[in-house]
Amino acid sequence: MADAAVVTRGGDRRLPSLTGLRFIAAFAVFGFHVSVADLFAENGGVPAVLDEVFRQGATGVSFFFILSGFVLCWSARPGDTMRRFWRRRAAKVYPNHLATALFALLVVVVAGTAVPVWPVVANLLLLQAWVPDEAVFYGLNTPSWSLSCEAFFYLCFPLILRAVDRLPRRWLWPLTGGVLAAVCLMPAVALGLPEDLRYWFIYVSPPVRMLEFVVGILLARIVRDDLWIRLTVAPAAVLAAVAYFASGFLPLGFAYVAGTVVPLALLIPAVAVSDLRGTSSFLRRRTMIWLGEVSFAFYLVHQLAIRLVERALGGQSWSHPAGMLVAIAMLALSMVGAWALYQIVEKPAMRWFSGSRSHPVRTPAPSTITH
């Protein structure tokens, strides 16, 4: 989810609404983690309506994977090299990851909890999602498992982009539909695996989750080539909202990703096209843009904030209405932590290590990332 969506095409073709939309997805993930926190009583530490709202909040990760492919394709730089691309991605992702991982490790050590070496090493190297063991892929700072997937996406992106750029226009929609169908079929494929591997395969496995990333790349090419259908933001948002809530009633394996991937895949280009047409949107307001800019930091710190509040309250269970105040405290601490991480780590790292100052963004069509 590390990819900013305020990017340019042809010098002034910006997509700020996608940046604003990022925070909504990150907030959904935060709400999900709050709603399942051990600190809250089973009978409702937060109001039941909020539990219903955030029950499927983890699907926000699917949004980030699709968005990542879309934004990277849209903002690809002609004449770019793989080395420069990977350096920019590392500058964007790894400093925040390292800072939050070390903080999580410090909290665990101070608490006197034993820390197995392998989960820590796998996490620091962004390899944790490849290990089908929850103690590893959710170890240390839980949300960073998705960065392990993103690291794999970034490794493959130059080759995927080159292939997508060479596709005939008439193949783009059929291929996008085929990849979306493959995503929806993954829970059925998982039935052939041992039961303890199915969740990892569907929700965590980098090669499986890369299908959503590829969908984003294809959709960016569709928008770039002016092949987008007449689906505007309002109906796309309604479809996404309906799928979000309805997916909670699907069989467990299909609820994770398959139930929402198609509506989310339609929402992102609909919002992008709206920006290209200059349509007014609350997502383009300054506050939403700022929230979107800090959303990556927010995503990485929110689980740590939840744990710190739990520790501060001694693990006591809380029920409504006190539980709502605790949830607000978790949000406040998450926002403060996100602001600090963004200002102290993310922005300086991007400024000094990405090389963005000497390589301005240019029109991304056609893309020619080379060795």
Secondary structure, DSSP 8 states (H G I E B T S, - for coil): --------STTT---HHHHHHHHHHHHHHHHHHHHT-TTB-TTTSS-HHHHHHHTTGGGHHHHHHHHHHHHHHHT--TT-BHHHHHHHHHHHHHHHHHHHHHHHHHHHHHTT----HHHHHHHHTT-GGGS--HHHHTSSSGGGHHHHHHHHHHHHHHHHHHHHHTS-GGGHHHHHHHHHHHHHHHHHHHTTS-HHHHHIIIII-HHHHHHHHHHHHHHHHHHHTT---S--HHHHHHHHHHHHHHGGGS-HHHHHTTTTHHHHHHHHHHHHHHHHTT---GGGSHHHHHHHHTHHHHHHHHHHHHHHHHHHTTT--B-TTHHHHHHHHHHHHHHHHHHHHIIIIIHHHHHHHS-TTTS-----SS---B-
